Amino acid sequence: MKVLGISGSMRRKGNTAILVQKVLEEVVKGNDSIETEFISLADYEIGPCIGCDKCKEEKECVIATDGWNRIAEAMLDCDVLVVGTPVYYYDVCGQLKNCIDRTYSMYHDRKLAGKYVVTIAVHGTKGADRALETLEGFANTHEFSYLGEIEGQAAEAGEILNDAKALKEAQKVAKRIAELG
């Protein structure tokens, strides 16, 4: 089984990345059969979907000038997706929204259907509920099986490590994932 963690944050080692990686770390504890991969969208330029609908015919996104193809390959290759976002203005961050929109190219043939998903939103004081709703909409559209969500609260670098509730939820979700493998 392969678990892919994607942090939508533009901070490679930010609170969202830390929480996504915490889930991945917990998943492999005591289970050598689970493979994990972590992707930070900070390492990729992901342009927006341009609504050309050529992906319906070509069976993939025709925009080949950015990092989308690498992200798409990793998503198609995983069994479980752990996707996290920092909360900007009560919703997912722009880089992750571009990524979500580009999955439209996978929607036509339901390429992600049947995979599992965990959603994560890290906010400073509020707004995680709406960001999690956006991620839930993404998951439902692609017919993922839902394993849970994690809401973290942190603003300063590394502050997520003080959020006992989020860390406990990360352990619980990781246990659910490990039980699949």
Salt bridges, closest charged atoms under 4 A:
GLU25 OE1 - LYS22 NZ 3.93
GLU26 OE2 - LYS29 NZ 3.06
GLU35 OE2 - LYS2 NZ 3.73
GLU37 OE1 - LYS2 NZ 3.25
GLU37 OE2 - ARG70 NH2 2.14
ASP43 OD1 - ARG12 NE 2.39
ASP53 OD2 - LYS56 NZ 3.85
ASP66 OD2 - ARG102 NH1 2.64
ASP77 OD2 - LYS2 NZ 3.00
ASP91 OD2 - ARG130 NE 3.83
ASP101 OD1 - LYS97 NZ 2.52
ASP109 OD1 - LYS59 NZ 3.50
GLU143 OE2 - ARG110 NE 3.26
GLU151 OE2 - HIS123 NE2 3.28
GLU169 OE1 - LYS172 NZ 3.55
GLU169 OE2 - ARG176 NH2 3.75
